[in-house]
Amino acid sequence: MDVGRKNNPSVIWIDEKLGEILYTRRVIPLKNTPYRVQKEILYDHLSHPNFRRCCIDATGIGNQLAEEAMQDFGA
């Protein structure tokens, strides 16, 4: 996930690995979306039983979201 808000939207990019190939399954742009709503959407995906890994850009405004996701879902 790349976190943004106004000039650049946040984007959640969901891939599925089959063998050695990654397939893009969904791209979720979140332009002008309040941070609370971004977190709800991210957590909805993180709580899926088959979800295995999440990378959040924690430089800048994504730092808090990345820290909270690690506390709630593990490193």
N, C-alpha and C positions, 0 to 999 in steps of 0.2 A: 504494500500500500504506500502510495506517495500522498502525503497530506498537504492540502492547500485550502484555499477558501475563495478568494475573489479573483485575482488575476489569473491564477492557475487552479483548476479544480482538483480536488482529491480524486484519486483513482484507485479502485480496488481491482486487481487483475487476478483472475482465478485460472490456474493451470491444472491439468491432470497429467500425471506421468504414467505412460504406458510403455513398458520396456525402457528404452533409453531416450524416448521422444517425449517432449512436453507439448501438450495440446492446449491451446487457449479455449477455455470453456465459457468464460464470461468476463466482460470488462464493464465495470460499474463507475461511470463518471459522476462525481458529486459536486457540481458547480453551485456555489453560493449555498451550500447545505450547512446548517448549524452543526457545530462540533458534536453536540449531544446526539444528533440524528446520525452523524457519521459513525459515532461509537456504537450506536444501536445496530446499524447495518453491519458493521464489522463483526461485532459480537455474535450476531445472528449466524454469520458464516463460520466463525471460530468454534461455535458450539455444535456444529454438525458432527455426527459421530465418525465420519470418514475423513475429517479434516486432519492433516498431518503437520503442516508447517506454515508459518506466517512470517513474512519479512516486512517490517514497517520502517520507512525512512525516519529515523529518530533525530535527524539534524534539523534544528529549528523548531517549528511549531508542531512537528510530529512527536517530539520528545515525550510529552505528557501521555499521549495516547499509547505510545509504545511501552512506556513504563507501566501504565495501568493494565495493559493487555498481558504483560509478563506476570504481573502480580496475580491476575485473575485466571490465566490459562497456563502459566509456567513458561520457563525460558526455552 
